Amino acid sequence: MLRYIGNKLFYTLVSLFVLITATFFLMKAIPGDPFTAEKKVSDEILQRLYQQYGLDKSIPEQYVTYLGNIVKGDFGISMKRLNQDVSGIIGQTFSASLKLGVVAIIFAVIVGVLLGMLAALYHRKFLDSAAMVMAVLGIAVPSFVVASVLQYFFAFKLGLLPVSGFKTPLHYVLPVLALSAQPIAFIARLTRSSMLEVLHADYIKTAKAKGLSWFQILSKHVLRNGILPVVTYMGPMTANIVTGSVVIEQIFGIGGIGKQFVEAIGVRDYPIIMGITIFYGILLMAARLITDIAYVFIDPRIKLSSGKEG
């Protein structure tokens, strides 16, 4: 197990290095810099700004310096905000994003698994058709469209829920619904397909022949094997929710890390863009690593030989 985890951790670190390198050079490849749009700034002041933030050095020199700072845990200082370091900005705004993401993930798993179970248990009946129609809509419609529709009907037309902000439990409802719509659809389809396969397996017929109750069969055999694809999907789902929260936070005026990221892109604030990208990358890769490890514990068919899945 330790070799398996070490192997996964090594590839996670390699992926993080590639992410940092690709993001850095892609960002530098875009014409202009954070001070291009500054008004009425003399060449002398502009040169001092370049020297202060190291932009007067060659791009390879900037890259090596940035990597060295990252190893020391230094994400740099904002180029647009006075005396604000990137770590502090992430720390101050991440709590809102974390709350939104965690609630959306829990809601998506519960609702998605329930819909998938109902669809499988009532196969080719009304509940099955209704659940799958909802799943198709959830996959097909982008989250920002879902967010706009929800805002229009539940906030503007009916006045039942707040249109923006993130202060009370009611403020969570619309952003969580918009953010979790697509994951719910995927989980429902995965659960339905997996459970249908399990329900027709020979060992389920054997369990019935032994006289086990339907509840025992469902809880001990069907549900455990049926949610394996959902566990596999947890990593990509976390990625979808994290990246999707960037847009959702902007639409609902939530002062989370996603909103900071969008604003930083608008003004080309390099340290914030890089810092949040790396932070997101660490979160996503950690989620993927945890998912891989959890899958080993849930599915005993996975063999851990030579640190590889067999």
N, C-alpha and C positions, 0 to 999 in steps of 0.2 A: 504493500500500500504506500509506504514512504517513497519507494522508487517511482511509483505511478504519479504521486502528487508532485515529486521533484521534477519529473519529466514535463508534467503540465505547467508547472511554475516556470520552467526554463522557456518553453514556447510562449508563455504569457509575457515574459520579459522581452523576448525577441520581438513579439508583436508590438509591444509598447515602444520599443526603440524605433521600429519602422514607422509607427504612427507619428512620433515626434519628428523624425527626419523628414517624412513626406509633408507634414503640415508646415514645418519651418520653411522648406524650399518652395512649396507652392505659394505660401504667403508672400515670400520675397519676390516671386516671379511676377506678381501683379504690379503693373506700373504705378509709380507714385509712392508716397510714404505718409505717415501720420501728420506731417507738417506741410504737406503740399497745399492743402486748402486753407492754411492760416493766412489771415488778411494783414497786409501792411507790416510784414516782419522783415527787418533788414537782413542782409546776407550775413552780417556779423552775428546777430542773435540766432539766425537759423543754424549757422555753423556751430555755435555753442550748444544748441539743442542736440545736434547730431553727435557732438562729442560726449555730451552728458549721458546719452542713451546708447552710445557705441555704434551709431549708425554710420559713422565716418569710416569704419573699418570695412575690410572686404567681407563678402557674405560667408566664405569658409571660416574666417576669424570669428565672425559673429556667432556662427553655428557652434564652434568649439567652445567659445565662452558660455553660450547658453547651456550646452550640455553639462559643462562643469558646474554651473549654478544649480541646474536641476538635480544633479547628484547630491548637492549640499542642501537640497530642499528649498532653494530660493527661486521663486517664480518671477521675480523682478518687480518693478514699480510701474504703475500706470503712466502712460505718456500723456494722458488727457485729464487726469484727476490729480489734484495737488496732494502730494505726500500720502498717497494711498497705495499700499502694496497689494499685489494680486492675491496673495494668500488671505489677507484680511477681507478683501471683497468677496472671495469665495466663501470664507467662513461666515460672513454676515448674511449672505443671501441663500446659502445652501439649505438652511432649515425649511424654508417655504417650499423649495423644490422637492426636498426629501419627503415632507408630509404629503404633498400632492402625489408623488410617485408611489409611495408605499400604499396609500389608500387606493390608488388606481390599480396597483398590482393585486392587492387582496380582493378588491371588488371584481376584477376581471377573472381571477381564478375561481372564486365562488360561483359567480353567475355563469361563466363559461362551462364549468364542469356540470352544474345543474342542468343547463340547457342541453348539453351533450348527452347526459344520462336520460333525460326525458325523451329526447329524440330516439335514442337507442331502444329504450324500454317500450316506447309506443311507435315502433318502426312501421312506416307506411301508413300512419294515421295522422289525424289533424295536428297533434302536438309536434310530431316529427316534421311535417311540412312547415308549420309556423316557425319552429326553431331554425330550420335551415334557411328560410326566407330572411329571417333576421340576421343570420350568419353571413349570407351573401351580401346583404345591404351593408353590414358592418365592414366587410372586406373591401367592397367596391367604393364606398364613399370616404373621401379623405377626412382626417380629423378636423381640419379647419372649417370644412363645410358643415360637419356635424355640430361644431361649436357655434357657428353662425346661426344655424337653424334653431338650436336649443335656445340661444340668446333671444332670438326673435319671438319664439312662441311663449317660452316660460318666463322671460323677463319683461319684454316690451308689450306683448299682446295680453298675457294673462296676469302679469305682475306677481307671480308666485315666488320667484327666486331673484336674488341680486344679480344684476347684469355683469358686475365686475367686483374686484377686490378679493380679499382672502382673510376675513376677520372671524366670522362665525361658522358653525357647522353648515349652515345653509349656503355659505359661499363655496363650499367644497363640491356641492351637488353637480352643477353644470360642468365645471372643469374635469371632474372625475369621470362623468359620463362621456364627455367628448374624448378624453384621453384613453379610456378603456374600451371604447366601442370596437375597435379593430382587434385587439387581443382577445376580447370575449368571443368574437366571431371565429377566430382561429382555434381557440381552445374548445369551443363547442363542436366544431367539425372534427378536430382530432379525437376528442373524447367519444363522440358518436361512432366514428369509424373503428376505433380501437375496441370499444365495448361490444359492438356488433360482432366483431371477430371473436372476442372472448366468449360471448354468449353462445356461439355455435361450436365452441371447442369441445373435444371429447371429455376433458376432465370436468367440465360443467355438467355434462350428462351423467358422469360417474357420481358426482356430488349429489345430484338429484336422486339417483338410484339408491344412494346410501341413506336417504331420508333427511338430508339437511334441509332446514327451512330456507325459504327464499331470501330472507334477510341475511342468514349466515352465508349463503352462496354469494349474495351481492356484496357484502362487506368484506369477506375474506378472500374471495377469488376474483370477482368481476371488477370491483372498483380498484383494487390494488394493481392489477395488470392493465386495467383500462386507462389509468392516469399516467402510465409510463411515458407515452408521447408528450403529455402535458409537461412533465418534469424536464424532458429534453428541450421543450419550447421555452422554458423559463429564461434561459440566457438570451435568445433573440427577442423575447417579449420585453425583457428589461431594457434591451437596446432600443426597441420601438418606443417604449414609454419615455425613456430618458430623452431621446432625440425629438420625440413628439412634443414633449413638455416645453421645448423652446418656442414653438409656435403657439401652443395653448396658453402659456404664461403671458405672451404678448397680447393675445386676443382678450384675455380676462383681466389684464392689468395686474398680474401677480408679480410682485417684486422678487422673483426668484433668480436663480443662477442663469436660467435660459434667457430671461429678459436682459440681464447684463451682457450675455454673449451676443445677442442681436444688436444691442447698442454699440458694443465694442467693434463689431464688424462695420457698422455705419461710419465710424470715425477712424477706422484702421488702427485701433489701439493694440499693437502687436502683443505686448506682454499678457494682456487680459485674454486675447484670442487663444494664444498658445497655452496659457495656464488653465483655462476652462476646458480646452480640447484634451489636454493631458489628464485633467481631473476626470472628465467624462470617460476617457479611455481606460483609466485605472478602474473606475466603477464597473464598466461593462466587462472588462476582462476578469475582474474579481467575481462578478456574477456568473460568468461562463465557467470559471474554475470551480466555484461552489456547486454549480449544476452538474458538472462532470463527476465530482466526488459523490454528490447525493445520488446520482444515477447508479453508481456502483453498489451502494448500500441497498437501494430499492430493488434492483434487478440482479439476482444472484447468478444469472446466466453469463454475465460479463466476467471474463477471466482476466486476472491481473498477472500476466507473465511478461517478464523483461520490461516492465514499465509500460506495456502497451495493452490496449483493449484487444481481446481475442474473441 
